[in-house]
Amino acid sequence: MRFPHPAGTIFRHLLQKDKFMLRLMMLSGLMGGMLCSSVFAQTYTTKKGQNPAFAEVTDDPALPRVLIVGDSISIGYTPALREILKGKANVHRIPTNGGPTSRGIESIDNWLGDGNWDVIHFNWGLHDIVYMTKEGVKNSEQKGQHQVPIEDYEKNLRTLVERMGKTGAKLIWRNTTPVPENSAYRVAGEELPYNAVAARIMKEHNIPTDDHHTYVMKHMSEVQRPENVHFTQEGSRRLAELAAKAIEEQLK
C-alpha cells in the first residue's frame, strides 16, 4: 500500500508497528462523528400542557427549514407533518392561530423572523368567511358581513404573498378546506369564491396549490367532524400526508 501524502508516513508506521492504535484512532473518529450527529439532532420540545404543534424546534442544520402558516386546521396536522418529514426537514409553524388575512397583515413580519426559510406552506380563509355582528362578535345566525369581505381578502392575500416571496423561500398555497352544512358562524360553500380569488393570485405568481379542498370533499365523512370545519385525528393525519407530499416536491 502506497501513501503519497506526507501524513502517509504515520499511517504506514501504524500499519506496520501498531495496528491496535490505528483501530483505536478509527473508532475514536467514528464515535466523534456519532457525537456530532447527536449534538445537531432535530428535536421538538413541548412544555407541560402545551399543544405539540407549538413545540420549540431545534434545527438540524443539515436539513431545510419549512414554515407552516395557517389556522387551527394546520395546527391540527402540524405534529403528524413533523413525524412524516422527520430527518427530511425542520418543520416550524407560526406560534399562534393565523386567523384571517387581517391578522396576517399585522403579524407576518414577526412570523417570518429572519426569513431564512426554504419552503413556506400557507393558508388563510376559514376565519375570513366567519360572519360577524356589528359589534365585532361571531354571529351564530350567520348573517351580516364576513370578518374579511372578499375584496379585502384579495388585497390582503396579495400583500402577504408578496411579503413572503421576499424571503426567497418556495411558496406553497394550501387552499381552504370545505365548510360542512350547519357549521357554526359560516355557510357551507362560501369558501369557494375565496378559494377562486386565491387560485387566481397563485397562478399569477406561479405558486403551486396543495389542494386539500378537493380531497376533503371526496372523503368528508371519513376525515371531518360532523357539522364542524375541524378534522378528526385521522383526518389531520391525512392532511399532513398531503402537505408533506407538496413540501417534499418543492425540496427536490
NUVEXNU-162135 format. One record per residue (C-alpha): residue in three letters; y, x negated, z negated. Coordinates in steps of 0.001 Angstrom, whole numbers, plus 524288, in hexadecimal, padded with zeros to 5 digits. Layout:
<guzas>
ALAYXZ
...
</guzas>
This chain:
<guzas>
MET800008000080000
ARG80D797FAA4803E8
PHE81A557FC7F7FC7E
PRO8258E7F87080591
HIS830077FC787FBA7
PRO833157F25C7F0D9
ALA82F627FC407E68B
GLY821E67FC0D7EC81
THR81F407EF2D7E58E
ILE81F397F6637D893
PHE815DB800BB7DD5F
ARG80CE17F69F7E38C
HIS80C487EF9D7D688
LEU809407FC5D7CF80
LEU7FE9B7FFC57D927
GLN7F8407F2867D766
LYS7FA847F01D7C8E4
ASP7FD257FCC87C1AA
LYS7F8628092E7C816
PHE7F9498103C7BB08
MET8080080DB37BA3C
LEU809C9812B77C815
ARG802B681F4D7C4EA
LEU80B2E820C47B8C4
MET8179C81F247C0CA
MET812FE8292F7CAAB
LEU80FB1832FA7BFEA
SER81CE3830A27B99B
GLY823B3833A37C668
LEU81BD5840087C810
MET81F0F844A67BA61
GLY82D60841807BC88
GLY82D5E84A0F7C8A5
MET827108551D7C123
LEU83125853EF7B657
CYS83C3D8543C7C01C
SER83680860717C61F
SER835CE867337B8FA
VAL843DD863957B5BB
PHE8489B86A617C207
ALA83F37875DE7C172
GLN8454C882E57C4AB
THR8462C88BED7B8D4
TYR84B38899757B582
THR84EAD89AB67A713
THR850568A8447A12D
LYS856908AAF979404
LYS8504C8B4B178AB1
GLY8522F8C27A78FAB
GLN8588D8BDE679C3E
ASN854FF8C3C77A956
PRO84D4D8B9047B05C
ALA855868BB4F7BC79
PHE860C08B4CB7B516
ALA858FA8A8FE7B08F
GLU85FD689BDF7B02A
VAL85BA8893F57BBF5
THR858B18857A7BBB1
ASP85821880CB7C9AF
ASP84E42877E77CFD3
PRO857DF86F7D7D7AD
ALA84DCC86DC87E25B
LEU84E0687C637E566
PRO8582F884D27EC49
ARG8610988DCB7E466
VAL860D789C707E6B1
LEU86A7B8A64A7E11E
ILE867278B4B57DFAE
VAL872DF8BDE17DFA4
GLY8707E8CC337DD0A
ASP86F368D7987D3B8
SER8640B8DC867CB36
ILE85ADC8DD1D7D6E3
SER85B848CE587D86A
ILE85B498CC997C9AA
GLY84E348D38E7CA39
TYR8482D8CA947D459
THR84E438BD917D043
PRO8434E8B9747C6B8
ALA8388F8BC107D0B6
LEU8407E8B53B7DB39
ARG841668A9147D2D1
GLU832B48A9397D0E9
ILE830468AA437DF92
LEU839D889F557E2CD
LYS835A2896777D7A6
GLY835278888D7DCA6
LYS83C4688CAB7E911
ALA849FC8901D7E46B
ASN85294890C97D861
VAL855B789F4E7D77A
HIS862608A2B57D084
ARG868FD8AFE17CF78
ILE876668B4777CB73
PRO876FC8B6507BCA0
THR879328C5037BD25
ASN8777C8D1557C524
GLY87F128CF287D1B7
GLY883AF8DD537D1AF
PRO88C0F8E24B7DCEE
THR8931C8D9C77E6C9
SER89F8C8DB317DEC4
ARG899018D3AA7D3B5
GLY894718C9AB7DD92
ILE8A2748C7747E20F
GLU8A6A28C5207D3FF
SER89B618BC1E7D062
ILE896428B5397DC79
ASP89D428A8587D9F9
ASN897658A74C7CC5A
TRP889F58AB417D13A
LEU889F48A1007DBEB
GLY88E0A896357D295
ASP88DFD888F47D94A
GLY888B488F567E591
ASN87D54885F37E6B2
TRP873E28900B7EC33
ASP86A0A88EF57F71F
VAL8678389D957F849
ILE86EA68A98B7F306
HIS866FC8B6507F348
PHE870748C17C7F09A
ASN8728F8D0217EFF0
TRP87CA28DA3E7EC11
GLY87BA28E8CC7EE59
LEU8750B8F1537E424
HIS8808C8F0707DADC
ASP88A5D8F2807E5BB
ILE8848F8FFE77E8D4
VAL88499904CC7DABC
TYR88CE29110E7D920
MET897FF90FC57CF78
THR8A0C7919A57C8A6
LYS8AF87918737C933
GLU8AEAC912017BBD4
GLY8A60C9073A7C159
VAL8996F90C177BB26
LYS88C9F90D977C271
ASN88BCE91B8D7C72D
SER87EAA922067C4A1
GLU8829A92D5A7CD76
GLN882F5923E07D8EF
LYS890559289D7DD2B
GLY89D4D9221B7DF49
GLN89E94914767E4C9
HIS8958D908EB7E5F6
GLN8989C8FDB57DCCE
VAL89C0D8F5BF7E8E6
PRO89F618FDEA7F4FA
ILE898C88F9148014E
GLU8A53E8F3998076D
ASP8A79E8EB667FB2A
TYR8994F8E7867FAEE
GLU89AA48E1F180891
LYS8A6F68DA858051A
ASN8A10F8D5277F88A
LEU894348D1587FECE
ARG89B228CA02809A2
THR8A2F18C2717FF8A
LEU896B48BF427F7BE
VAL88F248BAB5803AC
GLU89A458B1C0807AC
ARG89B518AC2D7F9E2
MET88CBD8A9967F89E
GLY88C8D8A3C18063A
LYS8962D89958801E0
THR88BB78939A7F8F8
GLY8840588F2B804E0
ALA877FA896617FFEC
LYS86F3789E37808C8
LEU871D28AC84805E5
ILE867D38B78580576
TRP86C1C8C5B680463
ARG862BA8CE7E7FCF0
ASN865FB8DC4B800F8
THR867628E73F7F716
THR85ADA8EE037F303
PRO8590D8FCCA7F47D
VAL85EAA906EE7EB4D
PRO853E8910DA7E843
GLU8565F91F5D7E720
ASN85BFE923DE7DA0D
SER8607F9163F7D605
ALA86B5B915D77CBF5
TYR879579139F7D0AD
ARG875419118D7DEE9
VAL8712F919CA7EA87
ALA864ED916A07F237
GLY867F5910A27FF6A
GLU875E990CBF7FC74
GLU871DE8FE7C7FC4A
LEU86F8C8FF6E80B07
PRO87DB08FF0380FED
TYR880778F3E18066E
ASN874B98EC7980BAA
ALA879918EF0681978
VAL886CA8E90C8162A
ALA880068DD548101A
ALA8770F8DBC181BEB
ARG882CB8DAF3824E3
ILE889258D08381C6E
MET87CAF8C88081BA8
LYS87AE28C92882A5E
GLU888B08C40882C62
HIS885BD8B87382369
ASN877B68B61A82811
ILE872798B88381A61
PRO8643B8BCD3819A3
THR8609D8C94C81271
ASP855B38CA2B80879
ASP8525F8D86680B5C
HIS84DFF8DE317FE7F
HIS852A08EBC68024E
THR848A58EDA980D15
TYR83D928E871804AE
VAL840D28F14D7F936
MET841FF8FD57801E8
LYS834138FAE880678
HIS82EA88F8807F8C5
MET837DF9002D7EFF2
SER82D5C9072F7E80F
GLU826958FA297E587
VAL832398F1FC7E166
GLN83DAA8FA487DCB5
ARG83F179026B7D078
PRO840119111F7D29D
GLU84E0D916067D444
ASN852F6908777D105
VAL858C58FD577D907
HIS851398F3697D0E4
PHE843AA8EE007D327
THR836DD8ECF07CC03
GLN831F58DF757C825
GLU829168DF937D3FF
GLY834708E3E47DC6E
SER83CEC8D8B27D7B1
ARG831DC8CF3A7DA70
ARG830F98D4057E86A
LEU83FA38D2BC7EA46
ALA83E9A8C4E27E4F8
GLU834718C1E97EF61
LEU83DA38C6D27F9F2
ALA848E28BED47F481
ALA840768B2997F359
LYS83C358B3BB8017D
ALA84A528B50A8060F
ILE84EC28A98A7FDB7
GLU843A08A09D801EB
GLU846E88A3928100C
GLN854B989E6B80DDD
LEU84FD58926A8069B
LYS847B888D958121B
</guzas>
